[in-house]
Amino acid sequence: MNSALTASAPHHVAIVMDGNGRWAKQRLMPRLAGHRQGLEKLREVVRWSIEAGVKVLTVFAFSSENWRRPTDEVNGLMGLLAKALDREVSALHEAGVQLHFPGDRSALSDSLQVSLAAAEAQTVQNQSLVLNVCFNYGGRWDLVQAARRLAEQGIEITESSLSHTLALSHVPDPDLLIRTGGEQRISNFLIWQMAYTELYFTDALWPALDKSTFLTALQAYAARERRFGQISEQLSPTAVAAV
Ligand code: FPP
């Protein structure tokens, strides 16, 4: 990785990992084979992110709406998460990855809930990358759970109190969203947290995403001007002095 990109790398990258089903279909394979390959890709993207200087990576692994998929596929995705926890956590721990699983866990099996909590506890001190694997997550669910919790505690709902009660309160908002698979929408992902996130869409199907496309997304981000509601001239210190 060249140091120029590391210096301007987005701190927090969010990813909608879309296209597993189509990738499998193109190869006359079952959809679950696409998800398995998707998990392999996630392992690579974690490595590329660390190399590029990204500090937080947040991926959408199972949405609140994914329960509507055929039962076999839902069970397959649950099984894949269980297998990933069994097989990947120690290597991620060694690589210094801090794991979080934002989402509604109450609908998951007891054994999955125990494994998720154990993986989070084991990796809590790690510093090289924070990896949020959003599972049974939805942006609307997140807003409702946060509002409910604040109401229960009698805390006034403000931008600040809400932000601090959302499922990603341990990290700053995403700087860049990458969505693979050709669709250009948010799909109820981090709807509050992405108010100022830069968006990057690629036709690459998630299991086929290559490193150069990933790095192109980071470079595209580095070339964007983020104004957060201000005008260009306010962003450069010399210009600010002149305004
Ligand atoms: C969307 O592709 C992908 C998902 C719903 C699942 C994403 C899961 C992984 C990448 C595997 C990692 C999983 C775990 C458990 C950590 P799609 O199925 O909608 O693809 P399509 O649009 O081509 O049908």
Boltz pocket constraint, residues with backbone or C-beta under 6 A from the ligand:
constraints:
  - pocket:
      binder: B
      contacts: [[A, 17], [A, 18], [A, 19], [A, 20], [A, 21], [A, 22], [A, 23], [A, 34], [A, 35], [A, 36], [A, 38], [A, 39], [A, 42], [A, 60], [A, 61], [A, 62], [A, 63], [A, 66], [A, 77], [A, 80], [A, 81], [A, 82], [A, 84], [A, 133], [A, 181], [A, 206]]
      max_distance: 6.0
